[in-house]
Amino acid sequence: MALKINRDLCTSCGDCEPVCPTKSIKPFKGTYKIVEDTCTECEGEHDEPQCLKVCLEDGCIEYV
């Protein structure tokens, strides 16, 4: 499973990119995207996805 960033809600703050342990969050057309092939939802690294933890926009990052 992976997470996805809703581009309509993303404010491009960049808070999520540095906290991703798998470097799966990349800049994409003025906002950010999560590379589904490498996103592990932080399993084995943290108790919860770190991008969800730091994102201030409700619903911006969601499960695929």
PQR file of N, CA, C, O and H, with PARSE charges and radii, in Angstrom:
ATOM      1  N   MET A   1       0.842  -1.174   0.000 -0.4000 1.5000
ATOM      2  CA  MET A   1       0.000   0.000   0.000 -0.0000 2.0000
ATOM      3  C   MET A   1       0.890   1.240   0.000  0.5500 1.7000
ATOM      4  O   MET A   1       2.069   1.174   0.348 -0.5500 1.4000
ATOM      5  N   ALA A   2       0.316   2.354  -0.390 -0.4000 1.5000
ATOM      6  CA  ALA A   2       1.075   3.597  -0.443 -0.0000 2.0000
ATOM      7  C   ALA A   2       0.153   4.763  -0.114  0.5500 1.7000
ATOM      8  O   ALA A   2      -1.055   4.604   0.059 -0.5500 1.4000
ATOM      9  H   ALA A   2      -0.641   2.408  -0.673  0.4000 1.0000
ATOM     10  N   LEU A   3       0.756   5.917  -0.034 -0.4000 1.5000
ATOM     11  CA  LEU A   3       0.015   7.145   0.217 -0.0000 2.0000
ATOM     12  C   LEU A   3       0.057   8.014  -1.033  0.5500 1.7000
ATOM     13  O   LEU A   3       0.884   7.807  -1.921 -0.5500 1.4000
ATOM     14  H   LEU A   3       1.738   6.046  -0.174  0.4000 1.0000
ATOM     15  N   LYS A   4      -0.837   8.979  -1.090 -0.4000 1.5000
ATOM     16  CA  LYS A   4      -0.908   9.860  -2.245 -0.0000 2.0000
ATOM     17  C   LYS A   4      -1.183  11.276  -1.755  0.5500 1.7000
ATOM     18  O   LYS A   4      -1.890  11.476  -0.767 -0.5500 1.4000
ATOM     19  H   LYS A   4      -1.509   9.147  -0.369  0.4000 1.0000
ATOM     20  N   ILE A   5      -0.617  12.254  -2.454 -0.4000 1.5000
ATOM     21  CA  ILE A   5      -0.849  13.655  -2.121 -0.0000 2.0000
ATOM     22  C   ILE A   5      -1.913  14.209  -3.055  0.5500 1.7000
ATOM     23  O   ILE A   5      -1.806  14.097  -4.276 -0.5500 1.4000
ATOM     24  H   ILE A   5      -0.042  12.091  -3.256  0.4000 1.0000
ATOM     25  N   ASN A   6      -2.928  14.801  -2.473 -0.4000 1.5000
ATOM     26  CA  ASN A   6      -3.984  15.443  -3.245 -0.0000 2.0000
ATOM     27  C   ASN A   6      -3.458  16.811  -3.668  0.5500 1.7000
ATOM     28  O   ASN A   6      -3.316  17.705  -2.834 -0.5500 1.4000
ATOM     29  H   ASN A   6      -3.016  14.892  -1.481  0.4000 1.0000
ATOM     30  N   ARG A   7      -3.170  16.978  -4.950 -0.4000 1.5000
ATOM     31  CA  ARG A   7      -2.561  18.218  -5.445 -0.0000 2.0000
ATOM     32  C   ARG A   7      -3.462  19.424  -5.268  0.5500 1.7000
ATOM     33  O   ARG A   7      -2.973  20.551  -5.184 -0.5500 1.4000
ATOM     34  H   ARG A   7      -3.285  16.252  -5.627  0.4000 1.0000
ATOM     35  N   ASP A   8      -4.770  19.210  -5.209 -0.4000 1.5000
ATOM     36  CA  ASP A   8      -5.705  20.324  -5.016 -0.0000 2.0000
ATOM     37  C   ASP A   8      -5.619  20.888  -3.596  0.5500 1.7000
ATOM     38  O   ASP A   8      -5.959  22.049  -3.369 -0.5500 1.4000
ATOM     39  H   ASP A   8      -5.167  18.295  -5.276  0.4000 1.0000
ATOM     40  N   LEU A   9      -5.174  20.087  -2.658 -0.4000 1.5000
ATOM     41  CA  LEU A   9      -5.075  20.522  -1.264 -0.0000 2.0000
ATOM     42  C   LEU A   9      -3.646  20.856  -0.830  0.5500 1.7000
ATOM     43  O   LEU A   9      -3.448  21.521   0.187 -0.5500 1.4000
ATOM     44  H   LEU A   9      -4.897  19.143  -2.842  0.4000 1.0000
ATOM     45  N   CYS A  10      -2.665  20.403  -1.586 -0.4000 1.5000
ATOM     46  CA  CYS A  10      -1.258  20.623  -1.233 -0.0000 2.0000
ATOM     47  C   CYS A  10      -0.908  22.107  -1.353  0.5500 1.7000
ATOM     48  O   CYS A  10      -1.178  22.735  -2.377 -0.5500 1.4000
ATOM     49  H   CYS A  10      -2.827  19.863  -2.411  0.4000 1.0000
ATOM     50  N   THR A  11      -0.309  22.654  -0.306 -0.4000 1.5000
ATOM     51  CA  THR A  11       0.095  24.060  -0.305 -0.0000 2.0000
ATOM     52  C   THR A  11       1.566  24.244  -0.694  0.5500 1.7000
ATOM     53  O   THR A  11       2.080  25.362  -0.688 -0.5500 1.4000
ATOM     54  H   THR A  11      -0.090  22.144   0.525  0.4000 1.0000
ATOM     55  N   SER A  12       2.231  23.145  -1.030 -0.4000 1.5000
ATOM     56  CA  SER A  12       3.646  23.161  -1.417 -0.0000 2.0000
ATOM     57  C   SER A  12       4.564  23.656  -0.312  0.5500 1.7000
ATOM     58  O   SER A  12       5.605  24.254  -0.586 -0.5500 1.4000
ATOM     59  H   SER A  12       1.813  22.236  -1.034  0.4000 1.0000
ATOM     60  N   CYS A  13       4.184  23.412   0.929 -0.4000 1.5000
ATOM     61  CA  CYS A  13       5.000  23.881   2.056 -0.0000 2.0000
ATOM     62  C   CYS A  13       6.323  23.116   2.147  0.5500 1.7000
ATOM     63  O   CYS A  13       7.326  23.661   2.607 -0.5500 1.4000
ATOM     64  H   CYS A  13       3.338  22.927   1.151  0.4000 1.0000
ATOM     65  N   GLY A  14       6.323  21.848   1.706 -0.4000 1.5000
ATOM     66  CA  GLY A  14       7.554  21.065   1.719 -0.0000 2.0000
ATOM     67  C   GLY A  14       7.856  20.372   3.032  0.5500 1.7000
ATOM     68  O   GLY A  14       8.909  19.748   3.162 -0.5500 1.4000
ATOM     69  H   GLY A  14       5.508  21.405   1.332  0.4000 1.0000
ATOM     70  N   ASP A  15       6.972  20.461   4.005 -0.4000 1.5000
ATOM     71  CA  ASP A  15       7.231  19.834   5.304 -0.0000 2.0000
ATOM     72  C   ASP A  15       7.344  18.314   5.209  0.5500 1.7000
ATOM     73  O   ASP A  15       8.064  17.698   5.994 -0.5500 1.4000
ATOM     74  H   ASP A  15       6.117  20.968   3.899  0.4000 1.0000
ATOM     75  N   CYS A  16       6.649  17.715   4.270 -0.4000 1.5000
ATOM     76  CA  CYS A  16       6.614  16.258   4.164 -0.0000 2.0000
ATOM     77  C   CYS A  16       7.886  15.657   3.554  0.5500 1.7000
ATOM     78  O   CYS A  16       8.296  14.558   3.927 -0.5500 1.4000
ATOM     79  H   CYS A  16       6.064  18.215   3.632  0.4000 1.0000
ATOM     80  N   GLU A  17       8.491  16.362   2.640 -0.4000 1.5000
ATOM     81  CA  GLU A  17       9.633  15.801   1.900 -0.0000 2.0000
ATOM     82  C   GLU A  17      10.799  15.363   2.793  0.5500 1.7000
ATOM     83  O   GLU A  17      11.267  14.234   2.644 -0.5500 1.4000
ATOM     84  H   GLU A  17       8.157  17.254   2.336  0.4000 1.0000
ATOM     85  N   PRO A  18      11.287  16.196   3.708 -0.5600 1.5000
ATOM     86  CA  PRO A  18      12.457  15.785   4.497  0.2800 2.0000
ATOM     87  C   PRO A  18      12.185  14.704   5.544  0.5500 1.7000
ATOM     88  O   PRO A  18      13.127  14.072   6.023 -0.5500 1.4000
ATOM     89  N   VAL A  19      10.926  14.476   5.907 -0.4000 1.5000
ATOM     90  CA  VAL A  19      10.645  13.477   6.949 -0.0000 2.0000
ATOM     91  C   VAL A  19      10.421  12.075   6.376  0.5500 1.7000
ATOM     92  O   VAL A  19      10.290  11.118   7.138 -0.5500 1.4000
ATOM     93  H   VAL A  19      10.161  14.989   5.518  0.4000 1.0000
ATOM     94  N   CYS A  20      10.376  11.941   5.065 -0.4000 1.5000
ATOM     95  CA  CYS A  20      10.134  10.634   4.440 -0.0000 2.0000
ATOM     96  C   CYS A  20      11.398   9.775   4.497  0.5500 1.7000
ATOM     97  O   CYS A  20      12.406  10.120   3.879 -0.5500 1.4000
ATOM     98  H   CYS A  20      10.483  12.718   4.446  0.4000 1.0000
ATOM     99  N   PRO A  21      11.355   8.659   5.232 -0.5600 1.5000
ATOM    100  CA  PRO A  21      12.561   7.830   5.370  0.2800 2.0000
ATOM    101  C   PRO A  21      12.967   7.120   4.084  0.5500 1.7000
ATOM    102  O   PRO A  21      14.123   6.720   3.947 -0.5500 1.4000
ATOM    103  N   THR A  22      12.043   6.955   3.135 -0.4000 1.5000
ATOM    104  CA  THR A  22      12.374   6.277   1.885 -0.0000 2.0000
ATOM    105  C   THR A  22      12.590   7.253   0.734  0.5500 1.7000
ATOM    106  O   THR A  22      12.771   6.838  -0.410 -0.5500 1.4000
ATOM    107  H   THR A  22      11.104   7.281   3.246  0.4000 1.0000
ATOM    108  N   LYS A  23      12.571   8.556   1.038 -0.4000 1.5000
ATOM    109  CA  LYS A  23      12.767   9.603   0.018 -0.0000 2.0000
ATOM    110  C   LYS A  23      11.763   9.458  -1.125  0.5500 1.7000
ATOM    111  O   LYS A  23      12.089   9.697  -2.288 -0.5500 1.4000
ATOM    112  H   LYS A  23      12.425   8.894   1.967  0.4000 1.0000
ATOM    113  N   SER A  24      10.537   9.061  -0.775 -0.4000 1.5000
ATOM    114  CA  SER A  24       9.496   8.827  -1.782 -0.0000 2.0000
ATOM    115  C   SER A  24       8.702  10.075  -2.146  0.5500 1.7000
ATOM    116  O   SER A  24       7.889  10.033  -3.069 -0.5500 1.4000
ATOM    117  H   SER A  24      10.272   8.867   0.169  0.4000 1.0000
ATOM    118  N   ILE A  25       8.917  11.177  -1.449 -0.4000 1.5000
ATOM    119  CA  ILE A  25       8.190  12.403  -1.733 -0.0000 2.0000
ATOM    120  C   ILE A  25       9.077  13.310  -2.576  0.5500 1.7000
ATOM    121  O   ILE A  25      10.192  13.664  -2.193 -0.5500 1.4000
ATOM    122  H   ILE A  25       9.577  11.212  -0.699  0.4000 1.0000
ATOM    123  N   LYS A  26       8.537  13.676  -3.751 -0.4000 1.5000
ATOM    124  CA  LYS A  26       9.303  14.451  -4.730 -0.0000 2.0000
ATOM    125  C   LYS A  26       8.510  15.673  -5.182  0.5500 1.7000
ATOM    126  O   LYS A  26       7.281  15.621  -5.237 -0.5500 1.4000
ATOM    127  H   LYS A  26       7.631  13.388  -4.063  0.4000 1.0000
ATOM    128  N   PRO A  27       9.196  16.777  -5.509 -0.5600 1.5000
ATOM    129  CA  PRO A  27       8.502  17.914  -6.107  0.2800 2.0000
ATOM    130  C   PRO A  27       7.896  17.482  -7.442  0.5500 1.7000
ATOM    131  O   PRO A  27       8.495  16.704  -8.184 -0.5500 1.4000
ATOM    132  N   PHE A  28       6.691  18.000  -7.739 -0.4000 1.5000
ATOM    133  CA  PHE A  28       6.007  17.609  -8.964 -0.0000 2.0000
ATOM    134  C   PHE A  28       5.037  18.709  -9.392  0.5500 1.7000
ATOM    135  O   PHE A  28       4.016  18.927  -8.741 -0.5500 1.4000
ATOM    136  H   PHE A  28       6.204  18.632  -7.136  0.4000 1.0000
ATOM    137  N   LYS A  29       5.352  19.388 -10.465 -0.4000 1.5000
ATOM    138  CA  LYS A  29       4.484  20.410 -11.056 -0.0000 2.0000
ATOM    139  C   LYS A  29       3.982  21.434 -10.046  0.5500 1.7000
ATOM    140  O   LYS A  29       2.787  21.730 -10.003 -0.5500 1.4000
ATOM    141  H   LYS A  29       6.182  19.211 -10.994  0.4000 1.0000
ATOM    142  N   GLY A  30       4.864  21.963  -9.254 -0.4000 1.5000
ATOM    143  CA  GLY A  30       4.512  23.015  -8.309 -0.0000 2.0000
ATOM    144  C   GLY A  30       4.020  22.534  -6.956  0.5500 1.7000
ATOM    145  O   GLY A  30       3.858  23.339  -6.040 -0.5500 1.4000
ATOM    146  H   GLY A  30       5.834  21.723  -9.289  0.4000 1.0000
ATOM    147  N   THR A  31       3.778  21.239  -6.812 -0.4000 1.5000
ATOM    148  CA  THR A  31       3.402  20.681  -5.513 -0.0000 2.0000
ATOM    149  C   THR A  31       4.328  19.497  -5.250  0.5500 1.7000
ATOM    150  O   THR A  31       5.506  19.539  -5.603 -0.5500 1.4000
ATOM    151  H   THR A  31       3.909  20.585  -7.557  0.4000 1.0000
ATOM    152  N   TYR A  32       3.807  18.455  -4.639 -0.4000 1.5000
ATOM    153  CA  TYR A  32       4.600  17.265  -4.351 -0.0000 2.0000
ATOM    154  C   TYR A  32       3.824  16.021  -4.727  0.5500 1.7000
ATOM    155  O   TYR A  32       2.597  16.044  -4.832 -0.5500 1.4000
ATOM    156  H   TYR A  32       2.850  18.420  -4.352  0.4000 1.0000
ATOM    157  N   LYS A  33       4.555  14.932  -4.930 -0.4000 1.5000
ATOM    158  CA  LYS A  33       3.919  13.641  -5.170 -0.0000 2.0000
ATOM    159  C   LYS A  33       4.667  12.577  -4.387  0.5500 1.7000
ATOM    160  O   LYS A  33       5.826  12.761  -4.016 -0.5500 1.4000
ATOM    161  H   LYS A  33       5.551  14.914  -4.845  0.4000 1.0000
ATOM    162  N   ILE A  34       3.989  11.459  -4.139 -0.4000 1.5000
ATOM    163  CA  ILE A  34       4.596  10.324  -3.455 -0.0000 2.0000
ATOM    164  C   ILE A  34       4.789   9.214  -4.479  0.5500 1.7000
ATOM    165  O   ILE A  34       3.841   8.819  -5.159 -0.5500 1.4000
ATOM    166  H   ILE A  34       3.047  11.310  -4.440  0.4000 1.0000
ATOM    167  N   VAL A  35       5.995   8.719  -4.586 -0.4000 1.5000
ATOM    168  CA  VAL A  35       6.303   7.626  -5.501 -0.0000 2.0000
ATOM    169  C   VAL A  35       5.775   6.338  -4.877  0.5500 1.7000
ATOM    170  O   VAL A  35       6.305   5.853  -3.877 -0.5500 1.4000
ATOM    171  H   VAL A  35       6.765   9.040  -4.034  0.4000 1.0000
ATOM    172  N   GLU A  36       4.725   5.794  -5.483 -0.4000 1.5000
ATOM    173  CA  GLU A  36       4.043   4.629  -4.909 -0.0000 2.0000
ATOM    174  C   GLU A  36       4.938   3.395  -4.822  0.5500 1.7000
ATOM    175  O   GLU A  36       4.786   2.584  -3.909 -0.5500 1.4000
ATOM    176  H   GLU A  36       4.295   6.188  -6.296  0.4000 1.0000
ATOM    177  N   ASP A  37       5.858   3.251  -5.754 -0.4000 1.5000
ATOM    178  CA  ASP A  37       6.721   2.063  -5.784 -0.0000 2.0000
ATOM    179  C   ASP A  37       7.662   1.978  -4.584  0.5500 1.7000
ATOM    180  O   ASP A  37       8.086   0.887  -4.204 -0.5500 1.4000
ATOM    181  H   ASP A  37       5.982   3.910  -6.496  0.4000 1.0000
ATOM    182  N   THR A  38       7.988   3.119  -3.990 -0.4000 1.5000
ATOM    183  CA  THR A  38       8.944   3.109  -2.883 -0.0000 2.0000
ATOM    184  C   THR A  38       8.328   3.478  -1.537  0.5500 1.7000
ATOM    185  O   THR A  38       8.965   3.296  -0.500 -0.5500 1.4000
ATOM    186  H   THR A  38       7.643   4.006  -4.299  0.4000 1.0000
ATOM    187  N   CYS A  39       7.103   3.991  -1.536 -0.4000 1.5000
ATOM    188  CA  CYS A  39       6.440   4.361  -0.279 -0.0000 2.0000
ATOM    189  C   CYS A  39       6.086   3.104   0.516  0.5500 1.7000
ATOM    190  O   CYS A  39       5.445   2.186   0.004 -0.5500 1.4000
ATOM    191  H   CYS A  39       6.585   4.139  -2.379  0.4000 1.0000
ATOM    192  N   THR A  40       6.511   3.083   1.757 -0.4000 1.5000
ATOM    193  CA  THR A  40       6.231   1.946   2.644 -0.0000 2.0000
ATOM    194  C   THR A  40       5.284   2.334   3.769  0.5500 1.7000
ATOM    195  O   THR A  40       5.028   1.535   4.670 -0.5500 1.4000
ATOM    196  H   THR A  40       7.033   3.828   2.173  0.4000 1.0000
ATOM    197  N   GLU A  41       4.756   3.574   3.723 -0.4000 1.5000
ATOM    198  CA  GLU A  41       3.946   4.127   4.807 -0.0000 2.0000
ATOM    199  C   GLU A  41       4.740   4.133   6.114  0.5500 1.7000
ATOM    200  O   GLU A  41       4.165   4.088   7.201 -0.5500 1.4000
ATOM    201  H   GLU A  41       4.964   4.223   2.991  0.4000 1.0000
ATOM    202  N   CYS A  42       6.052   4.189   5.993 -0.4000 1.5000
ATOM    203  CA  CYS A  42       6.993   4.223   7.116 -0.0000 2.0000
ATOM    204  C   CYS A  42       6.981   2.938   7.942  0.5500 1.7000
ATOM    205  O   CYS A  42       7.483   2.912   9.065 -0.5500 1.4000
ATOM    206  H   CYS A  42       6.519   4.226   5.110  0.4000 1.0000
ATOM    207  N   GLU A  43       6.415   1.889   7.389 -0.4000 1.5000
ATOM    208  CA  GLU A  43       6.363   0.605   8.093 -0.0000 2.0000
ATOM    209  C   GLU A  43       7.780   0.109   8.368  0.5500 1.7000
ATOM    210  O   GLU A  43       8.629   0.084   7.476 -0.5500 1.4000
ATOM    211  H   GLU A  43       6.007   1.911   6.477  0.4000 1.0000
ATOM    212  N   GLY A  44       8.012  -0.277   9.590 -0.4000 1.5000
ATOM    213  CA  GLY A  44       9.339  -0.737   9.990 -0.0000 2.0000
ATOM    214  C   GLY A  44      10.259   0.395  10.424  0.5500 1.7000
ATOM    215  O   GLY A  44      11.320   0.146  10.997 -0.5500 1.4000
ATOM    216  H   GLY A  44       7.322  -0.257  10.314  0.4000 1.0000
ATOM    217  N   GLU A  45       9.864   1.632  10.155 -0.4000 1.5000
ATOM    218  CA  GLU A  45      10.659   2.803  10.525 -0.0000 2.0000
ATOM    219  C   GLU A  45      10.005   3.575  11.671  0.5500 1.7000
ATOM    220  O   GLU A  45      10.669   3.978  12.626 -0.5500 1.4000
ATOM    221  H   GLU A  45       9.003   1.834   9.690  0.4000 1.0000
ATOM    222  N   HIS A  46       8.681   3.773  11.554 -0.4000 1.5000
ATOM    223  CA  HIS A  46       7.931   4.578  12.521 -0.0000 2.0000
ATOM    224  C   HIS A  46       6.563   3.943  12.754  0.5500 1.7000
ATOM    225  O   HIS A  46       6.140   3.077  11.988 -0.5500 1.4000
ATOM    226  H   HIS A  46       8.142   3.445  10.778  0.4000 1.0000
ATOM    227  N   ASP A  47       5.875   4.368  13.805 -0.4000 1.5000
ATOM    228  CA  ASP A  47       4.549   3.843  14.125 -0.0000 2.0000
ATOM    229  C   ASP A  47       3.461   4.375  13.203  0.5500 1.7000
ATOM    230  O   ASP A  47       2.405   3.757  13.072 -0.5500 1.4000
ATOM    231  H   ASP A  47       6.218   5.071  14.427  0.4000 1.0000
ATOM    232  N   GLU A  48       3.708   5.510  12.566 -0.4000 1.5000
ATOM    233  CA  GLU A  48       2.740   6.112  11.653 -0.0000 2.0000
ATOM    234  C   GLU A  48       3.486   6.803  10.520  0.5500 1.7000
ATOM    235  O   GLU A  48       4.649   7.174  10.685 -0.5500 1.4000
ATOM    236  H   GLU A  48       4.566   6.012  12.672  0.4000 1.0000
ATOM    237  N   PRO A  49       2.833   6.984   9.368 -0.5600 1.5000
ATOM    238  CA  PRO A  49       3.490   7.699   8.272  0.2800 2.0000
ATOM    239  C   PRO A  49       3.879   9.111   8.697  0.5500 1.7000
ATOM    240  O   PRO A  49       3.047   9.881   9.176 -0.5500 1.4000
ATOM    241  N   GLN A  50       5.128   9.429   8.519 -0.4000 1.5000
ATOM    242  CA  GLN A  50       5.644  10.716   8.973 -0.0000 2.0000
ATOM    243  C   GLN A  50       5.087  11.884   8.180  0.5500 1.7000
ATOM    244  O   GLN A  50       4.933  12.979   8.721 -0.5500 1.4000
ATOM    245  H   GLN A  50       5.805   8.803   8.131  0.4000 1.0000
ATOM    246  N   CYS A  51       4.781  11.671   6.906 -0.4000 1.5000
ATOM    247  CA  CYS A  51       4.212  12.754   6.109 -0.0000 2.0000
ATOM    248  C   CYS A  51       2.834  13.145   6.639  0.5500 1.7000
ATOM    249  O   CYS A  51       2.491  14.327   6.672 -0.5500 1.4000
ATOM    250  H   CYS A  51       4.905  10.781   6.466  0.4000 1.0000
ATOM    251  N   LEU A  52       2.048  12.153   7.053 -0.4000 1.5000
ATOM    252  CA  LEU A  52       0.733  12.434   7.638 -0.0000 2.0000
ATOM    253  C   LEU A  52       0.882  13.188   8.956  0.5500 1.7000
ATOM    254  O   LEU A  52       0.080  14.062   9.285 -0.5500 1.4000
ATOM    255  H   LEU A  52       2.327  11.193   7.026  0.4000 1.0000
ATOM    256  N   LYS A  53       1.902  12.840   9.683 -0.4000 1.5000
ATOM    257  CA  LYS A  53       2.140  13.457  10.994 -0.0000 2.0000
ATOM    258  C   LYS A  53       2.457  14.949  10.875  0.5500 1.7000
ATOM    259  O   LYS A  53       2.030  15.740  11.716 -0.5500 1.4000
ATOM    260  H   LYS A  53       2.554  12.131   9.415  0.4000 1.0000
ATOM    261  N   VAL A  54       3.203  15.339   9.838 -0.4000 1.5000
ATOM    262  CA  VAL A  54       3.628  16.734   9.715 -0.0000 2.0000
ATOM    263  C   VAL A  54       2.726  17.590   8.830  0.5500 1.7000
ATOM    264  O   VAL A  54       2.790  18.817   8.901 -0.5500 1.4000
ATOM    265  H   VAL A  54       3.550  14.696   9.155  0.4000 1.0000
ATOM    266  N   CYS A  55       1.896  16.978   8.009 -0.4000 1.5000
ATOM    267  CA  CYS A  55       1.049  17.746   7.087 -0.0000 2.0000
ATOM    268  C   CYS A  55      -0.049  18.478   7.862  0.5500 1.7000
ATOM    269  O   CYS A  55      -0.769  17.880   8.662 -0.5500 1.4000
ATOM    270  H   CYS A  55       1.843  15.981   7.952  0.4000 1.0000
ATOM    271  N   LEU A  56      -0.161  19.772   7.609 -0.4000 1.5000
ATOM    272  CA  LEU A  56      -1.144  20.589   8.313 -0.0000 2.0000
ATOM    273  C   LEU A  56      -2.478  20.687   7.582  0.5500 1.7000
ATOM    274  O   LEU A  56      -3.452  21.195   8.139 -0.5500 1.4000
ATOM    275  H   LEU A  56       0.423  20.258   6.959  0.4000 1.0000
ATOM    276  N   GLU A  57      -2.534  20.204   6.338 -0.4000 1.5000
ATOM    277  CA  GLU A  57      -3.760  20.279   5.531 -0.0000 2.0000
ATOM    278  C   GLU A  57      -4.555  18.981   5.677  0.5500 1.7000
ATOM    279  O   GLU A  57      -4.089  17.920   5.262 -0.5500 1.4000
ATOM    280  H   GLU A  57      -1.744  19.791   5.886  0.4000 1.0000
ATOM    281  N   ASP A  58      -5.733  19.058   6.254 -0.4000 1.5000
ATOM    282  CA  ASP A  58      -6.583  17.876   6.395 -0.0000 2.0000
ATOM    283  C   ASP A  58      -6.933  17.302   5.031  0.5500 1.7000
ATOM    284  O   ASP A  58      -7.382  18.026   4.142 -0.5500 1.4000
ATOM    285  H   ASP A  58      -6.112  19.920   6.591  0.4000 1.0000
ATOM    286  N   GLY A  59      -6.729  16.007   4.869 -0.4000 1.5000
ATOM    287  CA  GLY A  59      -7.085  15.321   3.639 -0.0000 2.0000
ATOM    288  C   GLY A  59      -6.084  15.464   2.506  0.5500 1.7000
ATOM    289  O   GLY A  59      -6.298  14.913   1.426 -0.5500 1.4000
ATOM    290  H   GLY A  59      -6.365  15.419   5.591  0.4000 1.0000
ATOM    291  N   CYS A  60      -5.012  16.180   2.723 -0.4000 1.5000
ATOM    292  CA  CYS A  60      -4.023  16.380   1.664 -0.0000 2.0000
ATOM    293  C   CYS A  60      -3.297  15.077   1.315  0.5500 1.7000
ATOM    294  O   CYS A  60      -3.071  14.776   0.143 -0.5500 1.4000
ATOM    295  H   CYS A  60      -4.838  16.628   3.600  0.4000 1.0000
ATOM    296  N   ILE A  61      -2.940  14.321   2.334 -0.4000 1.5000
ATOM    297  CA  ILE A  61      -2.266  13.043   2.109 -0.0000 2.0000
ATOM    298  C   ILE A  61      -3.232  11.943   2.486  0.5500 1.7000
ATOM    299  O   ILE A  61      -3.764  11.921   3.595 -0.5500 1.4000
ATOM    300  H   ILE A  61      -3.124  14.565   3.286  0.4000 1.0000
ATOM    301  N   GLU A  62      -3.457  11.023   1.551 -0.4000 1.5000
ATOM    302  CA  GLU A  62      -4.444   9.978   1.762 -0.0000 2.0000
ATOM    303  C   GLU A  62      -3.917   8.624   1.319  0.5500 1.7000
ATOM    304  O   GLU A  62      -2.963   8.533   0.547 -0.5500 1.4000
ATOM    305  H   GLU A  62      -3.024  11.041   0.649  0.4000 1.0000
ATOM    306  N   TYR A  63      -4.553   7.579   1.820 -0.4000 1.5000
ATOM    307  CA  TYR A  63      -4.176   6.211   1.439 -0.0000 2.0000
ATOM    308  C   TYR A  63      -4.720   5.918   0.048  0.5500 1.7000
ATOM    309  O   TYR A  63      -5.832   6.319  -0.296 -0.5500 1.4000
ATOM    310  H   TYR A  63      -5.328   7.654   2.447  0.4000 1.0000
ATOM    311  N   VAL A  64      -3.919   5.211  -0.745 -0.4000 1.5000
ATOM    312  CA  VAL A  64      -4.330   4.812  -2.093 -0.0000 2.0000
ATOM    313  C   VAL A  64      -5.185   3.578  -1.997  0.5500 1.7000
ATOM    314  O   VAL A  64      -5.644   3.065  -3.017 -0.5500 1.4000
ATOM    315  H   VAL A  64      -3.016   4.885  -0.465  0.4000 1.0000
TER
END
